[in-house]
Amino acid sequence: MTNKQEKMICNTFGISKPKPFQKKVITDLSDGKDVLGLARTSEGKSICFLSMITLHPNGLLIGILPTVALMRDLVQRCEDNKIRVSCLYSGNTENTTVIERLTHRKLQAIFVAPERLSNPHLWKAIQRNSVHTVVVDEVHCLTEWGNEFRPMYRNIGKFIKDLPASPVIAAFSATVMPDDISYIVKSLHMKNPVIHIGKLKRSNLSLKKSFVKNDAARYAKVRKAIQKYDSKGKIVIYCTRVCDVEDMRDFLIGDCDISASEIALCHSRLSDRAEQEARFRSGKAHIMIATSAFGMGVNISDIRLIIVSQLPFSVASFYQMAGRAGRDGKRAKALLLWNDADFQMNLDIISDTDYRAVDAVNELYAICESSDDLHDAVIGCFAKGGV
């Protein structure tokens, strides 16, 4: 990256200078190299790929993202910086207009979910553009969701391979396990990618775990944690299943003297998820009870406490949840509640033939059983590095 390019990027995004991780990634991308970037929240991964729009203003960047909330957040960020961008997702009333703008080369970037890549109208419109970069953000979803939950993740590589030219491929995450790197590289058809690993541990975030022998003990821990943090900022309580979310809501209302108006919910069966998230973001509701569907890529800075009320399915899933606390740099805490029944429930939910998923459940369970320092144990599972 030249001094002129760096100045352009800083002016566009209102930063004084790129962070070391950003500078290395942007330099390699601008040199036409494929990049896998792994770094914690706050390292500025999105600026790494959004910078490619600044450096190639007449071409097209395609961003493949897992959630509508993440797309909307990036669209707003781009529009604030006068970048012509839009997104495609199911239920978007403007999808036809977006395709028309893309067809007439009026967009500098388009953000889509993997499921939209098979849209023939999108494919035809993309062919009329010069695609310089394809970004797969939150790329851990490729390994976590690509087998059963969202099988279209498996088709991203074919989509990239079928593009008329060979764009630069950039993939980013905060939580990729070492064994998954080769799978990601192969699946996305990355060519000799440069792997940049930034700092993963966050000094402002405290990770704690607590064994709970039964649900009564679990709810008691939740009540105690909420009482301690209730006046300090927003709280997110993660539950495994939709029924667990609803049970937790009933407990808070019935046993913790918390009104329904103070609580927002997020799970796959809700028709008003966007409204619920907006209530939480604005502070009208200061407690969010959710499945893992909530939070990916959503930048809500003042979450002070994360309660993961049941054992997640992997170390990566837990750290994704925990990482949503303290994004403003102030002190925050993530509390993991667990017991043997949680472990058995997770094994019952996943397929016995999905050996990767079984290994992931076992890995987190072993950490809970044996590790004194949860933060160090979790970080130790990820690819090592630092800049």
C-alpha positions in Angstrom: 0.0 0.0 0.0 1.5 3.3 -1.1 1.4 6.5 1.1 -1.2 7.9 -1.4 -3.5 4.9 -1.0 -3.1 5.0 2.8 -4.1 8.6 2.8 -7.2 7.9 0.6 -8.3 5.1 2.9 -7.8 7.3 6.1 -9.8 10.2 4.5 -12.6 7.9 3.4 -13.1 6.2 6.8 -12.1 9.0 9.1 -9.1 7.3 10.7 -5.8 8.8 11.5 -3.8 5.7 10.3 -4.5 2.0 9.8 -3.8 -0.4 12.7 -0.8 -2.8 12.1 -3.2 -5.7 11.3 -5.2 -3.5 8.9 -2.1 -2.2 7.1 -0.7 -5.7 6.5 -4.0 -7.0 5.2 -4.8 -4.0 3.0 -1.2 -4.1 1.5 -1.6 -7.7 0.5 -5.1 -7.3 -0.9 -4.0 -4.2 -2.9 -1.2 -6.3 -4.3 -3.7 -8.8 -5.6 -3.1 -11.5 -3.0 -5.8 -13.7 -1.4 -6.0 -13.1 2.4 -7.4 -14.9 5.4 -7.6 -12.4 8.2 -8.2 -13.6 11.8 -8.4 -11.0 14.6 -10.5 -10.0 17.5 -13.4 -7.5 17.5 -12.0 -4.0 17.5 -9.1 -4.7 15.2 -11.1 -3.2 12.3 -11.5 -6.2 10.0 -14.3 -4.5 7.9 -12.1 -1.5 7.0 -9.6 -4.0 5.5 -12.1 -5.1 2.8 -14.0 -1.9 2.5 -10.7 -0.2 1.6 -10.7 -2.2 -1.6 -13.7 -0.2 -2.7 -11.7 3.0 -2.2 -8.8 1.6 -4.2 -11.1 0.3 -7.0 -13.9 2.9 -7.3 -15.0 1.8 -10.7 -15.2 -1.9 -10.0 -17.4 -4.1 -7.8 -16.8 -5.7 -4.4 -19.1 -8.7 -3.5 -19.5 -9.2 0.2 -21.0 -12.6 1.3 -22.4 -12.1 4.8 -24.4 -14.4 7.2 -27.0 -12.0 8.5 -29.3 -9.2 7.4 -28.2 -7.1 10.4 -24.6 -7.3 9.4 -25.5 -6.3 5.8 -27.5 -3.3 7.0 -24.7 -2.2 9.3 -22.1 -2.3 6.6 -24.5 -0.5 4.1 -25.0 2.3 6.5 -21.3 2.6 7.2 -20.6 2.7 3.5 -23.3 5.3 2.8 -22.0 7.5 5.6 -18.7 7.5 3.6 -20.4 8.2 0.2 -19.8 4.7 -1.1 -22.5 3.4 -3.5 -23.6 0.1 -2.0 -26.7 -2.0 -1.4 -27.7 -5.5 -0.3 -29.9 -8.4 -1.3 -31.9 -10.5 1.2 -35.1 -12.3 1.4 -38.0 -10.0 2.1 -36.2 -6.9 0.9 -38.8 -4.9 -1.1 -36.0 -3.1 -2.9 -34.4 -6.2 -4.4 -35.6 -5.4 -7.9 -34.2 -1.9 -7.7 -30.9 -3.3 -6.4 -30.6 -5.6 -9.3 -31.3 -2.8 -11.8 -28.6 -0.6 -10.2 -26.2 -3.4 -10.3 -27.0 -4.1 -13.9 -26.3 -0.5 -14.9 -23.0 -0.5 -12.9 -24.3 2.0 -10.4 -23.0 0.1 -7.3 -19.4 -0.2 -5.9 -20.4 -3.0 -3.6 -23.2 -5.5 -3.1 -23.7 -7.5 0.1 -25.6 -10.8 -0.1 -26.3 -13.9 1.9 -25.0 -17.3 0.5 -28.6 -18.2 -0.4 -28.9 -15.3 -2.8 -25.9 -16.4 -4.9 -28.0 -18.8 -6.9 -30.3 -16.0 -8.0 -30.1 -15.9 -11.9 -30.9 -12.2 -12.0 -28.1 -11.4 -9.6 -25.6 -13.5 -11.6 -26.6 -11.8 -14.8 -26.2 -8.4 -13.3 -22.8 -9.3 -11.8 -21.5 -10.3 -15.2 -21.9 -6.7 -16.3 -19.5 -5.5 -13.7 -15.8 -5.8 -13.1 -15.5 -7.7 -9.9 -12.2 -7.0 -8.1 -12.8 -8.5 -4.7 -15.0 -11.2 -3.1 -15.2 -11.0 0.7 -16.5 -13.8 2.9 -17.0 -12.2 6.3 -17.6 -14.3 9.5 -16.0 -17.1 7.5 -16.2 -19.5 10.5 -19.9 -19.9 9.4 -18.6 -21.9 6.5 -17.4 -24.7 8.8 -20.1 -24.3 11.5 -23.1 -24.0 9.2 -22.1 -25.4 5.8 -23.0 -29.0 6.5 -26.7 -28.9 7.5 -28.0 -25.6 8.8 -27.2 -23.5 5.8 -25.9 -25.8 3.0 -25.6 -22.9 0.5 -22.3 -22.0 2.3 -20.8 -25.0 0.4 -21.6 -23.3 -2.9 -19.6 -20.1 -2.3 -16.5 -21.6 -3.8 -18.3 -22.6 -7.0 -19.7 -19.1 -7.3 -16.3 -17.6 -7.0 -14.8 -20.1 -9.4 -17.4 -19.3 -12.0 -16.9 -15.6 -12.0 -15.6 -14.3 -15.4 -12.4 -12.9 -14.0 -10.3 -14.1 -11.0 -11.0 -11.6 -8.2 -9.0 -11.3 -5.0 -10.6 -13.4 -2.3 -10.6 -12.1 1.3 -12.1 -14.0 4.3 -12.3 -12.8 7.9 -13.3 -14.0 11.3 -12.4 -13.7 15.0 -12.9 -17.4 15.7 -11.4 -19.9 13.3 -9.9 -23.1 14.7 -6.5 -24.2 13.3 -7.9 -27.4 11.8 -10.5 -25.4 9.8 -8.0 -23.1 7.9 -7.2 -25.6 5.2 -10.8 -26.4 4.7 -11.7 -22.8 4.3 -8.9 -22.2 1.8 -9.8 -25.2 -0.3 -13.6 -24.5 -0.2 -13.2 -20.9 -1.3 -10.6 -21.8 -4.0 -8.1 -19.3 -2.5 -4.8 -19.2 -4.2 -1.8 -19.3 -1.9 -3.5 -17.0 0.6 -1.6 -14.9 3.0 -2.8 -15.7 6.5 -2.8 -12.7 8.9 -3.4 -13.5 12.6 -4.0 -10.4 14.8 -4.4 -10.3 18.5 -7.3 -12.3 19.8 -7.4 -11.7 23.5 -9.2 -8.6 24.8 -7.9 -7.1 28.0 -11.2 -5.4 28.8 -13.3 -8.6 28.7 -13.5 -11.0 31.6 -14.5 -14.6 30.9 -15.8 -16.7 33.8 -17.5 -20.1 34.1 -19.7 -21.6 36.7 -21.0 -25.2 37.1 -24.7 -25.3 37.9 -26.0 -28.7 39.2 -29.6 -28.1 38.0 -31.9 -25.5 36.4 -32.7 -24.0 39.8 -29.0 -23.2 40.4 -28.8 -21.9 36.8 -31.6 -19.4 37.3 -30.2 -18.4 40.7 -26.8 -17.5 39.0 -28.7 -15.6 36.3 -30.6 -13.6 38.9 -27.4 -12.8 40.9 -25.5 -11.7 37.8 -28.4 -9.4 36.6 -28.7 -7.8 40.0 -25.0 -6.9 39.9 -24.9 -5.6 36.3 -28.5 -4.2 35.9 -27.4 -0.6 36.3 -24.2 -0.8 34.4 -25.4 -1.3 30.8 -27.1 -3.8 28.5 -27.2 -7.5 29.2 -27.5 -10.4 26.8 -28.6 -13.9 27.9 -27.9 -16.7 25.4 -30.0 -19.9 25.5 -29.7 -23.0 23.3 -33.3 -23.5 22.1 -36.3 -21.3 21.5 -38.1 -22.9 24.4 -35.2 -22.0 26.6 -35.4 -18.4 25.5 -39.1 -18.3 26.4 -38.5 -20.1 29.8 -35.8 -17.5 30.6 -38.1 -14.6 29.8 -40.9 -16.1 32.0 -38.3 -16.5 34.8 -37.1 -12.9 34.6 -40.7 -11.5 34.6 -42.1 -13.9 37.2 -39.1 -14.2 39.6 -36.8 -11.3 39.1 -39.3 -8.4 39.1 -38.3 -7.4 35.6 -41.1 -6.0 33.4 -41.8 -7.4 29.9 -41.0 -4.0 28.4 -37.5 -4.2 29.6 -36.8 -7.5 27.7 -36.2 -8.1 24.0 -36.1 -11.5 22.4 -34.3 -12.9 19.4 -34.8 -16.3 17.8 -35.6 -17.9 14.5 -39.4 -18.1 15.0 -39.9 -14.4 15.7 -41.5 -12.3 12.9 -40.5 -9.0 14.5 -36.8 -9.7 15.1 -35.7 -6.4 13.6 -38.0 -4.5 15.9 -36.8 -6.4 19.0 -33.2 -5.7 18.1 -34.0 -2.0 17.6 -35.6 -1.8 21.0 -32.5 -3.3 22.6 -30.1 -1.2 20.5 -32.0 2.0 21.6 -32.1 1.1 25.2 -35.8 0.8 25.5 -35.1 -2.8 26.4 -31.9 -3.4 28.3 -32.0 -7.2 28.5 -31.8 -9.4 25.3 -32.6 -13.1 25.6 -31.6 -14.9 22.5 -30.4 -18.0 20.7 -27.1 -17.7 18.9 -29.0 -16.1 16.0 -28.5 -12.7 17.8 -25.5 -10.5 17.5 -23.3 -11.6 14.7 -21.8 -8.5 13.2 -24.1 -6.2 15.2 -22.1 -3.5 16.7 -23.8 -2.6 20.0 -21.0 -1.0 22.0 -22.4 -0.8 25.5 -23.2 -4.5 26.4 -21.6 -5.0 29.8 -22.7 -8.5 30.6 -23.1 -11.7 28.5 -24.6 -14.7 30.2 -24.3 -17.9 28.2 -26.8 -19.8 30.2 -26.1 -23.2 28.7 -23.1 -24.9 27.2 -22.7 -23.9 23.5 -21.7 -26.3 20.8 -18.1 -25.2 20.4 -15.3 -23.0 21.8 -15.7 -20.7 18.7 -19.5 -20.3 19.3 -18.9 -19.4 23.0 -16.2 -16.8 22.1 -18.4 -15.3 19.4 -21.1 -14.8 22.0 -18.7 -13.5 24.6 -17.1 -11.1 22.1 -20.3 -9.1 21.8 -19.6 -7.5 25.2 -17.5 -4.5 25.8 -17.1 -3.3 22.3 -16.6 0.2 23.5 -13.4 -0.8 25.2 -14.8 -0.5 28.7 -14.8 -3.4 31.2 -17.3 -6.2 30.5 -17.9 -9.8 31.5 -19.1 -13.0 29.9 -20.3 -15.7 32.3 -20.7 -19.3 31.0 -23.1 -21.6 33.0 -22.8 -25.3 32.3 -23.4 -28.8 33.5 -23.3 -32.4 32.3 -27.0 -32.2 31.2 -26.1 -29.4 28.8 -23.3 -31.5 27.4 -25.5 -34.5 26.8 -28.3 -32.3 25.3 -25.8 -31.0 22.7 -24.7 -34.5 21.8 -28.3 -35.5 21.4 -29.0 -32.5 19.1 -26.1 -33.0 16.7 -25.7 -36.0 14.4 -23.6 -38.9 15.6 -21.9 -39.0 12.2 -20.9 -35.3 12.3 -17.5 -36.0 13.9 -16.3 -32.4 13.7 -19.4 -31.2 15.7 -18.9 -34.0 18.3 -15.3 -33.1 18.7 -16.2 -29.4 19.1 -18.7 -30.2 21.9 -16.2 -32.4 23.6 -13.5 -29.7 23.4 -15.5 -27.1 25.2 -16.7 -29.5 27.8 -13.2 -30.5 28.6 -12.2 -26.9 29.0 -15.1 -26.3 31.4 -14.1 -29.4 33.5 -10.4 -28.7 33.8 -9.4 -25.1 33.1 -8.9 -22.5 35.8 -8.4 -19.6 33.4 -11.2 -19.7 30.9 -10.0 -16.8 28.8 -6.5 -18.3 28.2 -7.9 -21.8 27.6 -10.3 -20.4 25.0 -7.7 -18.3 23.2 -5.3 -21.3 23.2 -7.7 -23.2 20.9 -7.5 -20.7 18.1 -4.7 -20.1 15.6 -1.8 -18.4 17.2 -0.3 -15.1 16.2 -0.1 -11.3 16.9 0.8 -8.1 15.2 
